[in-house]
């Protein structure tokens, strides 16, 4: 039986226990796939790919829960997380060709889906624990970036979040929209979906049109 480690404060009239859990599972699968794609592209073996997919999918949520002092860790009490990570990673290893010309596209798409879902999950978990808005936004960002940073470091890549791409800013924009809609009294499920859609759209537009933040330089 699936257990949900979210507080009762996350409940709304649209049965968001199931909805939030679904978002969490979507993020888990997306991040597992992104980790597997990069590891497979780097010619890791089966267990190497699986390890990368695990740290990518649950690394950020684990750090978030440790910061919030929120035991037990979600993936220790609900084996659905590790099961889903394992299955999705193995499926990708079987059917994904590491030399495909679409490696970068697949990686960025799955990473964007994970960004949308995990930002929202991190914010809602922090909010349910009584964190103020800036801290909740920070923990939403931590939920998504930590796993990706570990993934990129293991695979000897420059972490995506340290580059000029629109990434953390998309997460923060969606988070701010979530709290704005919440303060306006909008139904929780509408605020959830609006925040995720905003994050996903901003990130995909940034990829499509190569939007980047400029570097700061002092010219003399």
ROSE-4610 file (N, C-alpha, C; in Angstrom, 1 decimal, always signed):
// ROSE-4610
residu = [X/X/X/X/X/X/X/X/X/X/X/X/X/X/X/X/X/X/X/X/X/X/X/X/X/X/X/X/X/X/X/X/X/X/X/X/X/X/X/X/X/X/X/X/X/X/X/X/X/X/X/X/X/X/X/X/X/X/X/X/X/X/X/X/X/X/X/X/X/X/X/X/X/X/X/X/X/X/X/X/X/X/X/X/X/X/X/X/X/X/X/X/X/X/X/X/X/X/X/X/X/X/X/X/X/X/X/X/X/X/X/X/X/X/X/X/X/X/X/X/X/X/X/X/X/X/X/X/X/X/X/X/X/X/X/X/X/X/X/X/X/X/X/X/X/X/X/X/X/X/X/X/X/X/X/X/X/X/X/X/X/X/X/X/X/X/X/X/X/X/X/X/X/X/X/X/X/X/X/X/X/X/X/X/X/X/X/X/X/X/X/X/X/X/X/X/X/X/X/X/X/X/X/X/X/X/X/X/X/X/X/X/X/X/X/X/X/X/X/X/X/X/X/X/X/X/X/X/X/X/X/X/X/X/X/X/X/X/X/X/X/X/X/X/X/X/X/X/X/X/X/X/X/X/X/X/X/X/X/X/X/X/X/X/X/X/X/X/X/X/X/X/X/X/X/X/X/X/X/X/X/X/X/X/X/X/X/X/X/X/X/X/X/X/X/X/X/X/X/X/X/X/X/X/X/X/X/X/X/X/X/X/X/X/X/X/X/X/X/X/X/X/X/X/X/X/X/X/X/X/X/X/X/X/X/X/X/X/X/X/X/X/X/X/X/X/X/X/X/X/X/X/X/X/X/X/X/X/X/X/X/X/X/X/X/X/X/X/X/X/X/X/X/X/X/X/X/X/X/X/X/X/X/X/X/X/X/X/X/X/X/X/X/X/X/X/X/X/X/X/X/X/X/X/X/X/X/X/X/X/X/X/X/X/X/X/X/X/X/X/X/X/X/X/X/X/X/X/X/X/X/X/X/X/X/X/X/X/X/X/X/X/X/X/X/X/X/X/X/X/X/X/X/X/X/X/X/X/X/X/X/X/X/X/X/X/X/X/X/X/X/X/X/X/X/X/X/X/X/X/X/X/X/X/X/X/X/X/X/X/X/X/X/X/X/X/X/X/X/X/X/X/X/X/X/X/X/X/X/X/X/X/X/X/X/X/X/X/X/X/X/X/X/X/X/X/X/X/X/X/X/X/X/X/X/X/X/X/X/X/X/X/X/X/X/X/X/X/X/X/X/X/X/X/X/X/X/X/X/X/X/X/X/X/X/X/X/X/X/X/X/X/X/X/X/X/X/X/X/X/X/X/X/X/X/X/X/X/X/X/X/X/X/X/X/X/X/X/X/X/X/X/X/X/X/X/X/X/X/X/X/X/X/X/X/X/X/X/X/X/X/X/X/X/X/X/X/X/X/X/X/X/X/X/X/X/X/X/X/X/X/X/X/X/X/X/X/X/X/X/X/X/X/X/X/X/X/X/X/X]
num = [1/1/1/2/2/2/3/3/3/4/4/4/5/5/5/6/6/6/7/7/7/8/8/8/9/9/9/10/10/10/11/11/11/12/12/12/13/13/13/14/14/14/15/15/15/16/16/16/17/17/17/18/18/18/19/19/19/20/20/20/21/21/21/22/22/22/23/23/23/24/24/24/25/25/25/26/26/26/27/27/27/28/28/28/29/29/29/30/30/30/31/31/31/32/32/32/33/33/33/34/34/34/35/35/35/36/36/36/37/37/37/38/38/38/39/39/39/40/40/40/41/41/41/42/42/42/43/43/43/44/44/44/45/45/45/46/46/46/47/47/47/48/48/48/49/49/49/50/50/50/51/51/51/52/52/52/53/53/53/54/54/54/55/55/55/56/56/56/57/57/57/58/58/58/59/59/59/60/60/60/61/61/61/62/62/62/63/63/63/64/64/64/65/65/65/66/66/66/67/67/67/68/68/68/69/69/69/70/70/70/71/71/71/72/72/72/73/73/73/74/74/74/75/75/75/76/76/76/77/77/77/78/78/78/79/79/79/80/80/80/81/81/81/82/82/82/83/83/83/84/84/84/85/85/85/86/86/86/87/87/87/88/88/88/89/89/89/90/90/90/91/91/91/92/92/92/93/93/93/94/94/94/95/95/95/96/96/96/97/97/97/98/98/98/99/99/99/100/100/100/101/101/101/102/102/102/103/103/103/104/104/104/105/105/105/106/106/106/107/107/107/108/108/108/109/109/109/110/110/110/111/111/111/112/112/112/113/113/113/114/114/114/115/115/115/116/116/116/117/117/117/118/118/118/119/119/119/120/120/120/121/121/121/122/122/122/123/123/123/124/124/124/125/125/125/126/126/126/127/127/127/128/128/128/129/129/129/130/130/130/131/131/131/132/132/132/133/133/133/134/134/134/135/135/135/136/136/136/137/137/137/138/138/138/139/139/139/140/140/140/141/141/141/142/142/142/143/143/143/144/144/144/145/145/145/146/146/146/147/147/147/148/148/148/149/149/149/150/150/150/151/151/151/152/152/152/153/153/153/154/154/154/155/155/155/156/156/156/157/157/157/158/158/158/159/159/159/160/160/160/161/161/161/162/162/162/163/163/163/164/164/164/165/165/165/166/166/166/167/167/167/168/168/168/169/169/169/170/170/170/171/171/171/172/172/172/173/173/173/174/174/174/175/175/175/176/176/176/177/177/177/178/178/178/179/179/179/180/180/180/181/181/181/182/182/182/183/183/183/184/184/184/185/185/185/186/186/186/187/187/187/188/188/188/189/189/189/190/190/190/191/191/191/192/192/192/193/193/193/194/194/194/195/195/195/196/196/196/197/197/197/198/198/198/199/199/199/200/200/200/201/201/201/202/202/202/203/203/203/204/204/204/205/205/205/206/206/206/207/207/207/208/208/208/209/209/209/210/210/210/211/211/211/212/212/212/213/213/213/214/214/214/215/215/215/216/216/216/217/217/217/218/218/218/219/219/219/220/220/220]
x = [+0.9/+0.0/+0.9/+0.5/+1.3/+1.1/+2.1/+2.0/+2.4/+1.8/+2.0/+2.6/+3.8/+4.4/+4.2/+3.0/+2.7/+1.7/+1.8/+1.0/-0.5/-1.4/-2.8/-3.1/-2.2/-2.4/-2.3/-1.8/-1.7/-3.0/-4.0/-5.3/-6.1/-6.8/-7.8/-9.0/-9.9/-11.2/-11.0/-9.8/-9.6/-8.9/-8.9/-8.2/-6.7/-6.0/-4.7/-3.7/-4.2/-3.2/-2.8/-3.8/-3.4/-2.7/-3.2/-2.6/-1.1/-0.9/+0.5/+1.4/+0.9/+1.6/+2.0/+1.0/+1.2/+2.3/+2.3/+3.3/+4.7/+4.7/+6.0/+6.5/+5.6/+6.0/+6.5/+5.8/+6.2/+7.7/+7.9/+9.3/+10.3/+9.9/+10.8/+11.2/+10.2/+10.5/+11.3/+10.9/+11.7/+13.1/+13.4/+14.8/+15.6/+14.9/+15.5/+15.9/+15.1/+15.4/+16.5/+16.5/+17.6/+18.9/+18.9/+20.2/+20.7/+19.7/+20.1/+20.6/+20.0/+20.4/+21.8/+22.1/+23.5/+24.5/+24.2/+25.1/+25.3/+24.2/+24.3/+25.2/+25.0/+25.8/+27.3/+27.6/+29.0/+29.5/+28.7/+29.1/+29.2/+28.4/+28.4/+27.7/+28.1/+27.4/+26.0/+25.4/+24.0/+23.9/+24.8/+24.6/+25.1/+26.0/+26.4/+25.3/+24.6/+23.4/+22.3/+22.1/+21.1/+21.5/+22.7/+23.2/+23.0/+23.3/+23.2/+21.7/+20.8/+19.4/+18.8/+19.3/+18.8/+19.2/+20.5/+20.9/+20.2/+20.0/+19.3/+17.9/+17.2/+15.8/+15.5/+16.3/+15.9/+16.9/+18.0/+19.0/+18.5/+17.8/+17.3/+16.2/+15.3/+14.3/+14.9/+15.9/+16.6/+17.2/+17.9/+18.6/+17.5/+16.4/+15.3/+14.7/+14.5/+13.9/+14.8/+16.1/+17.1/+17.2/+17.1/+17.1/+15.9/+14.7/+13.5/+13.3/+14.3/+14.2/+12.8/+12.6/+11.4/+11.6/+11.8/+12.0/+10.6/+10.6/+11.6/+11.7/+12.8/+13.0/+12.0/+11.4/+10.2/+10.5/+11.7/+12.0/+12.4/+12.5/+12.8/+11.5/+10.4/+9.1/+8.2/+8.5/+7.6/+8.5/+8.5/+9.4/+9.0/+7.9/+7.5/+8.5/+9.2/+10.2/+11.3/+12.0/+13.1/+12.7/+11.5/+11.0/+10.8/+10.2/+9.9/+11.2/+12.2/+13.5/+14.2/+14.2/+14.8/+14.2/+12.9/+12.2/+12.4/+12.3/+12.4/+13.8/+14.8/+16.2/+16.5/+16.1/+16.4/+15.7/+14.5/+13.8/+14.6/+15.0/+15.8/+17.1/+17.7/+19.0/+18.8/+17.7/+17.4/+17.1/+16.3/+15.7/+16.4/+17.2/+17.8/+19.2/+19.4/+20.8/+21.6/+22.8/+23.6/+24.2/+24.3/+24.9/+23.8/+22.6/+21.5/+21.7/+21.4/+21.5/+20.6/+19.6/+18.6/+18.9/+20.1/+20.5/+20.2/+20.7/+20.6/+19.1/+18.3/+16.9/+16.1/+16.4/+15.8/+16.2/+17.4/+17.9/+17.3/+17.2/+16.6/+15.1/+14.4/+13.0/+12.7/+13.4/+13.1/+13.5/+14.6/+15.1/+14.1/+13.4/+12.4/+11.2/+10.8/+9.6/+9.9/+11.1/+11.5/+11.6/+12.1/+12.2/+10.8/+9.8/+8.4/+7.8/+7.9/+7.3/+8.0/+9.3/+10.0/+10.0/+10.0/+9.9/+8.6/+7.5/+6.2/+6.2/+6.7/+6.7/+7.5/+8.7/+9.6/+8.9/+8.3/+7.6/+6.4/+5.6/+4.5/+4.9/+5.9/+6.4/+6.9/+7.7/+8.3/+7.1/+6.2/+5.0/+4.2/+4.1/+3.3/+4.0/+5.4/+6.2/+6.3/+5.6/+5.6/+6.7/+7.4/+8.4/+7.8/+8.5/+8.0/+8.3/+7.8/+7.8/+9.2/+10.2/+11.5/+12.2/+12.0/+12.6/+12.0/+10.6/+9.9/+10.4/+10.6/+11.1/+12.5/+13.4/+14.7/+14.7/+13.8/+13.8/+13.2/+12.3/+11.8/+12.9/+13.8/+15.0/+15.9/+16.2/+17.1/+16.6/+15.3/+14.7/+15.0/+15.1/+15.4/+16.9/+17.7/+19.0/+20.1/+19.8/+20.9/+21.1/+20.0/+20.2/+20.9/+20.5/+21.1/+22.6/+23.0/+24.4/+25.2/+24.7/+25.4/+25.5/+24.4/+24.4/+25.5/+25.6/+26.6/+28.0/+28.2/+29.5/+30.0/+29.1/+29.5/+29.8/+29.1/+29.3/+30.3/+31.0/+32.1/+31.6/+30.5/+29.9/+29.8/+29.9/+29.7/+28.2/+27.9/+26.5/+25.6/+24.5/+23.6/+23.3/+23.0/+22.6/+23.6/+24.9/+26.0/+26.3/+25.5/+25.7/+24.7/+24.7/+23.9/+22.5/+22.1/+20.8/+19.7/+18.5/+17.3/+16.9/+17.1/+16.8/+16.3/+17.1/+16.6/+15.6/+15.8/+14.9/+13.5/+13.4/+12.1/+11.5/+12.3/+11.8/+11.2/+12.0/+11.5/+10.3/+10.2/+9.0/+7.8/+7.9/+6.7/+6.3/+7.3/+7.1/+6.4/+6.9/+6.2/+4.8/+4.6/+3.2/+2.3/+2.9/+2.1/+1.6/+2.5/+2.2/+1.2/+1.4/+0.5/-0.9/-1.1/-2.4/-3.0/-2.1/-2.6/-3.2/-2.5/-2.9/-4.2/-4.4/-5.7/-6.8/-6.6/-7.7/-8.0/-7.1/-7.4/-7.3/-8.1/-8.1/-6.6/-6.3/-4.9/-4.5/-5.4/-5.0/-4.7/-5.5/-5.2/-3.9/-3.6/-2.3/-1.1/-1.3/-0.3/+0.0/-1.1/-0.9/-0.4/-0.8/-0.4/+1.1/+1.6/+3.0/+3.8/+3.4/+4.2/+4.2/+3.1/+3.0/+3.9/+3.9/+4.8/+6.2/+6.6/+8.0/+8.4/+7.6/+7.8/+7.9/+7.0/+6.9/+8.2/+8.5/+9.7/+10.9/+11.1/+12.3/+12.4/+11.3/+11.3/+11.5/+10.9/+11.1/+12.6/+13.2/+14.6/+15.5/+15.1/+15.8/+15.6/+14.4/+14.0/+14.7/+14.7/+15.2/+16.6/+17.2/+18.5/+18.6/+17.6/+17.7/+18.7/+19.6/+20.6/+20.8/+21.2/+21.6/+23.0/+23.2/+24.5/+25.4/+26.7/+27.7/+27.9/+28.4/+28.7/+30.1/+30.5/+31.9/+32.1/+33.3/+33.7/+34.6/+34.2/+35.0/+35.8/+37.1/+37.9/+39.0]
y = [-1.2/+0.0/+1.2/+2.2/+3.4/+4.3/+4.7/+5.6/+7.0/+8.0/+9.4/+10.1/+10.6/+11.3/+12.8/+13.2/+14.6/+14.9/+16.1/+16.4/+16.7/+16.6/+16.8/+18.2/+19.2/+20.5/+20.6/+19.5/+19.5/+19.1/+18.8/+18.3/+19.5/+19.2/+20.2/+19.5/+20.2/+19.6/+18.8/+18.9/+18.2/+16.9/+16.4/+15.2/+15.3/+16.4/+16.5/+15.6/+14.7/+13.7/+12.9/+12.4/+11.7/+12.5/+13.8/+14.6/+15.0/+15.3/+15.6/+14.4/+13.3/+12.0/+11.8/+12.0/+11.8/+12.8/+14.0/+15.0/+14.5/+13.9/+13.4/+12.3/+11.4/+10.2/+10.7/+11.7/+12.2/+12.8/+13.5/+14.0/+13.0/+11.9/+10.8/+10.1/+9.8/+9.2/+10.1/+11.3/+12.3/+12.4/+12.5/+12.7/+11.4/+10.3/+9.0/+8.8/+9.2/+9.1/+10.0/+11.3/+12.2/+11.7/+11.1/+10.5/+9.4/+8.5/+7.3/+7.7/+8.7/+9.1/+9.6/+10.5/+11.0/+9.9/+9.1/+8.0/+7.0/+6.7/+5.8/+6.4/+7.7/+8.4/+8.4/+8.4/+8.3/+6.9/+5.9/+4.5/+3.9/+4.3/+3.6/+2.3/+1.3/+0.0/+0.1/-1.1/-1.1/-0.5/-0.9/-0.4/+1.1/+1.5/+2.9/+3.8/+3.3/+4.1/+4.1/+3.0/+2.9/+3.9/+3.9/+4.7/+6.2/+6.6/+8.0/+8.3/+7.4/+7.7/+7.9/+7.1/+7.2/+8.5/+8.9/+10.2/+11.4/+11.3/+12.4/+12.5/+11.4/+11.4/+11.8/+11.3/+11.5/+12.3/+12.8/+13.6/+14.9/+15.6/+16.9/+16.8/+15.9/+15.7/+15.2/+14.4/+14.0/+15.2/+16.0/+17.2/+18.1/+18.3/+19.1/+18.6/+17.3/+16.8/+16.8/+16.7/+16.8/+18.2/+19.2/+20.6/+20.9/+20.3/+20.6/+19.7/+18.8/+17.8/+17.1/+16.4/+15.8/+14.3/+13.6/+12.1/+11.4/+10.2/+9.5/+9.9/+9.7/+10.0/+9.3/+10.1/+9.5/+8.2/+8.1/+6.9/+5.7/+5.9/+4.8/+4.2/+4.9/+4.4/+4.0/+4.4/+4.1/+3.6/+2.2/+1.6/+1.8/+2.5/+2.8/+3.7/+4.6/+5.5/+4.7/+3.9/+3.1/+2.1/+1.5/+0.6/+1.3/+2.5/+3.2/+3.7/+4.2/+4.6/+3.4/+2.3/+1.1/+0.7/+0.6/+0.2/+1.1/+2.4/+3.4/+3.5/+3.3/+3.3/+2.1/+1.0/-0.2/-0.2/+0.3/+0.4/+1.4/+2.5/+3.4/+2.8/+2.0/+1.4/+0.4/-0.3/-1.3/-0.6/+0.4/+0.9/+2.2/+2.9/+4.1/+3.9/+4.4/+4.3/+5.4/+5.1/+6.2/+7.2/+6.7/+7.6/+8.3/+8.3/+8.9/+10.4/+11.0/+12.4/+13.2/+12.6/+13.2/+13.2/+12.8/+12.7/+14.0/+15.1/+16.4/+16.8/+16.5/+16.9/+16.0/+14.7/+13.9/+14.3/+14.6/+15.0/+16.3/+17.3/+18.5/+18.5/+17.6/+17.5/+16.8/+15.7/+15.0/+15.9/+16.6/+17.5/+18.6/+19.1/+20.2/+19.7/+18.5/+17.9/+17.7/+17.2/+17.0/+18.4/+19.4/+20.8/+21.3/+21.1/+21.5/+20.8/+19.5/+18.7/+18.9/+18.8/+18.8/+20.2/+21.3/+22.6/+22.7/+22.3/+22.4/+21.5/+20.3/+19.4/+20.0/+20.5/+21.1/+22.3/+23.1/+24.3/+23.9/+22.9/+22.5/+21.8/+21.0/+20.4/+21.4/+22.3/+23.4/+24.2/+24.6/+25.4/+24.6/+23.3/+22.6/+22.4/+22.6/+22.6/+23.9/+25.0/+26.3/+27.2/+26.9/+27.7/+29.0/+30.1/+31.3/+31.3/+32.2/+32.1/+32.1/+33.0/+32.9/+31.5/+31.0/+29.7/+28.6/+28.6/+27.6/+27.6/+28.8/+29.0/+28.4/+28.7/+28.1/+26.6/+26.0/+24.6/+24.0/+24.7/+24.2/+24.1/+25.1/+25.1/+23.9/+23.8/+22.7/+21.4/+21.2/+19.9/+19.4/+20.4/+20.0/+20.1/+21.0/+21.2/+20.2/+19.8/+19.0/+17.7/+17.0/+15.7/+15.9/+17.0/+17.3/+17.7/+18.4/+18.7/+17.4/+16.6/+15.3/+14.5/+14.4/+13.7/+14.2/+15.5/+16.1/+15.9/+16.0/+15.8/+14.4/+13.4/+12.0/+11.7/+12.4/+12.2/+13.1/+13.9/+14.7/+15.8/+16.4/+17.5/+18.7/+19.9/+21.2/+21.2/+21.3/+21.3/+22.3/+21.9/+22.7/+24.0/+23.9/+25.1/+26.2/+25.8/+26.7/+27.4/+27.1/+27.7/+28.8/+29.4/+30.7/+30.4/+29.1/+28.8/+29.2/+29.5/+29.8/+28.5/+28.4/+27.2/+27.5/+28.0/+28.4/+29.5/+30.4/+31.6/+31.1/+30.0/+29.5/+28.8/+28.1/+27.5/+28.6/+29.7/+30.7/+31.5/+31.7/+32.3/+31.5/+30.2/+29.3/+29.3/+29.3/+29.3/+30.6/+31.7/+33.0/+33.0/+32.5/+32.5/+31.6/+30.5/+29.6/+30.3/+31.1/+31.8/+32.9/+33.6/+34.7/+34.2/+33.0/+32.5/+32.0/+31.4/+30.9/+32.1/+33.2/+34.4/+35.0/+34.8/+35.3/+34.3/+33.2/+32.3/+31.3/+31.2/+30.3/+28.8/+28.0/+26.6/+26.0/+25.2/+24.7/+23.9/+23.1/+22.3/+23.2/+24.3/+25.3/+26.0/+26.4/+27.0/+26.0/+24.7/+23.7/+23.6/+23.4/+23.1/+24.4/+25.6/+26.8/+27.0/+26.7/+26.9/+25.9/+24.7/+23.7/+24.1/+24.5/+24.9/+26.1/+27.0/+28.2/+27.8/+27.0/+26.5/+25.8/+24.9/+24.0/+24.9/+25.8/+26.7/+27.6/+28.2/+29.1/+28.4/+27.2/+26.4/+26.0/+25.5/+25.0/+26.1/+27.3/+28.5/+28.9/+28.8/+29.2/+28.2/+27.0/+26.0/+26.2/+26.5/+26.7/+27.9/+29.0/+30.3/+30.6/+29.7/+29.9/+31.1/+31.3/+32.4/+32.1/+33.1/+32.9/+34.2/+34.0/+35.2/+35.6/+36.9/+37.4/+37.3/+37.2/+37.2/+38.6/+38.8/+40.2/+40.4/+41.5/+41.8/+43.3/+43.6/+45.0/+45.3/+46.2/+46.5/+47.9/+47.8/+49.0/+49.2]
z = [+0.0/+0.0/+0.0/-0.9/-1.0/+0.2/+0.9/+2.0/+1.6/+2.1/+1.7/+2.9/+2.8/+4.0/+4.0/+3.5/+3.6/+4.6/+5.3/+6.4/+5.9/+6.8/+6.4/+5.9/+6.2/+5.7/+4.2/+3.5/+2.1/+1.4/+2.2/+1.7/+1.1/+0.0/-0.5/-1.1/-1.6/-2.1/-3.4/-4.0/-5.3/-5.0/-3.8/-3.4/-3.7/-3.3/-3.6/-3.0/-2.0/-1.5/-2.7/-3.5/-4.7/-5.7/-5.9/-6.9/-6.6/-5.3/-4.9/-5.0/-4.6/-4.7/-6.2/-7.1/-8.5/-9.0/-8.6/-9.0/-8.5/-7.3/-6.7/-7.6/-7.9/-8.8/-10.1/-10.7/-12.0/-11.9/-10.8/-10.6/-10.4/-9.7/-9.5/-10.8/-11.6/-12.9/-13.8/-13.9/-14.7/-14.3/-13.0/-12.6/-12.7/-12.5/-12.7/-14.2/-15.1/-16.5/-16.9/-16.3/-16.7/-16.2/-15.0/-14.5/-15.3/-15.7/-16.4/-17.8/-18.5/-19.8/-19.8/-18.8/-18.7/-18.4/-17.5/-17.1/-18.2/-18.9/-20.1/-21.2/-21.4/-22.4/-22.0/-20.7/-20.2/-20.1/-20.6/-20.7/-19.3/-18.3/-17.0/-17.2/-16.3/-16.3/-15.7/-15.6/-15.1/-13.7/-12.8/-11.5/-11.3/-12.2/-12.2/-12.6/-13.7/-14.1/-13.0/-12.4/-11.3/-10.2/-9.8/-8.7/-9.0/-10.3/-10.7/-10.7/-11.2/-11.2/-9.8/-8.8/-7.5/-6.8/-6.9/-6.3/-7.0/-8.3/-9.0/-8.5/-8.3/-8.0/-6.5/-5.6/-4.2/-3.4/-4.1/-3.4/-2.9/-3.7/-3.3/-2.2/-2.3/-1.3/+0.0/+0.0/+1.2/+2.0/+1.2/+1.9/+2.4/+1.7/+2.1/+3.4/+3.5/+4.7/+5.9/+5.7/+6.7/+7.3/+6.4/+6.8/+7.6/+7.2/+7.9/+9.2/+9.4/+10.5/+10.4/+9.3/+9.0/+8.8/+9.9/+9.8/+9.8/+9.3/+8.6/+7.1/+6.5/+5.1/+4.2/+3.3/+2.5/+1.8/+1.3/+0.5/+1.4/+2.7/+3.6/+4.1/+4.0/+4.5/+3.4/+2.2/+1.0/-0.1/-0.2/-1.2/-2.6/-2.8/-4.2/-4.9/-4.1/-4.7/-5.3/-4.5/-5.0/-6.1/-5.9/-7.0/-8.3/-8.3/-9.5/-10.1/-9.3/-9.8/-10.5/-9.9/-10.4/-11.8/-11.8/-13.0/-14.1/-13.9/-14.9/-15.4/-14.5/-14.9/-15.8/-15.4/-16.2/-17.6/-17.6/-18.9/-19.8/-19.3/-20.1/-20.6/-19.7/-20.1/-21.2/-21.2/-22.2/-23.6/-23.6/-24.8/-25.3/-24.4/-24.9/-25.4/-26.6/-27.2/-26.7/-26.1/-25.6/-26.6/-27.9/-28.9/-29.7/-29.2/-29.9/-30.0/-31.2/-31.4/-30.5/-29.9/-29.1/-27.6/-27.3/-25.9/-25.1/-25.7/-25.0/-24.9/-25.9/-25.9/-24.8/-24.8/-23.8/-22.4/-22.2/-20.9/-20.4/-21.3/-20.9/-20.7/-21.5/-21.3/-19.9/-19.7/-18.4/-17.2/-17.4/-16.3/-16.0/-17.1/-16.9/-16.3/-16.6/-15.9/-14.4/-14.1/-12.7/-12.0/-12.7/-12.2/-11.8/-12.6/-12.4/-11.2/-11.2/-10.1/-8.8/-8.7/-7.4/-6.8/-7.6/-7.1/-6.3/-6.9/-6.2/-4.9/-5.0/-3.9/-2.7/-3.1/-2.0/-1.3/-2.1/-1.6/-0.7/-1.1/-0.3/+1.0/+0.9/+2.1/+3.1/+2.6/+3.5/+4.1/+3.2/+3.7/+4.8/+4.6/+5.6/+6.9/+6.9/+8.1/+8.8/+8.2/+8.8/+8.4/+7.3/+6.8/+6.2/+6.3/+5.7/+4.2/+3.4/+2.0/+1.4/+1.8/+1.2/+1.5/+2.7/+3.0/+2.2/+2.1/+1.3/-0.2/-0.7/-2.1/-2.2/-1.2/-1.2/-1.1/-0.3/-0.2/-1.4/-2.1/-3.4/-4.4/-4.4/-5.3/-4.9/-3.6/-3.1/-3.5/-3.4/-3.8/-5.2/-6.1/-7.5/-7.8/-7.3/-7.8/-7.2/-5.9/-5.3/-6.1/-6.4/-7.2/-8.5/-9.2/-10.5/-10.3/-9.3/-9.1/-8.8/-8.0/-7.7/-9.0/-9.7/-11.0/-11.9/-12.1/-13.0/-12.5/-11.2/-10.7/-10.9/-10.6/-10.8/-12.3/-13.2/-14.6/-15.2/-14.3/-14.7/-15.7/-15.4/-16.1/-15.3/-15.9/-15.2/-14.8/-13.5/-13.0/-13.8/-14.3/-15.1/-14.4/-13.1/-12.3/-12.2/-12.5/-12.4/-13.7/-14.7/-16.0/-16.2/-17.3/-17.6/-17.9/-18.0/-18.4/-17.4/-18.0/-17.2/-16.5/-15.2/-14.5/-13.1/-12.2/-10.9/-10.9/-11.9/-12.0/-12.4/-13.2/-13.6/-12.4/-11.6/-10.3/-9.4/-9.2/-8.3/-8.8/-10.1/-10.7/-10.5/-10.7/-10.4/-9.0/-8.1/-6.6/-6.2/-6.7/-6.3/-6.8/-8.0/-8.6/-7.7/-7.2/-6.3/-5.1/-4.4/-3.2/-3.5/-4.6/-5.0/-5.2/-5.9/-6.1/-4.8/-3.9/-2.6/-1.8/-1.8/-1.1/-1.6/-2.9/-3.6/-3.3/-2.6/-2.3/-3.4/-4.4/-5.5/-5.0/-5.6/-5.2/-5.3/-4.3/-4.2/-5.5/-6.0/-7.2/-8.4/-8.5/-9.6/-9.4/-8.2/-7.9/-8.2/-7.8/-8.1/-9.6/-10.3/-11.8/-12.5/-12.0/-12.6/-12.4/-11.2/-10.8/-11.7/-11.7/-12.5/-14.0/-14.5/-15.9/-16.2/-15.3/-15.5/-15.5/-14.6/-14.5/-15.8/-16.2/-17.4/-18.6/-18.8/-20.0/-20.1/-18.9/-18.9/-19.3/-18.7/-19.0/-20.4/-21.0/-22.3/-23.3/-23.0/-23.9/-23.9/-22.7/-22.5/-23.4/-23.4/-24.2/-25.6/-26.0/-27.4/-28.0/-27.3/-27.8/-27.2/-26.5/-26.0/-25.1/-24.2/-23.2/-22.2/-21.9/-20.9/-20.1/-18.8/-18.1/-18.5/-18.6/-19.0/-17.7/-18.0/-16.9/-16.5/-15.3/-14.8/-14.9/-15.7/-15.9/-15.7/-15.1/-14.9/-16.0/-16.9/-18.0/-17.7/-17.9/-17.6/-18.7]
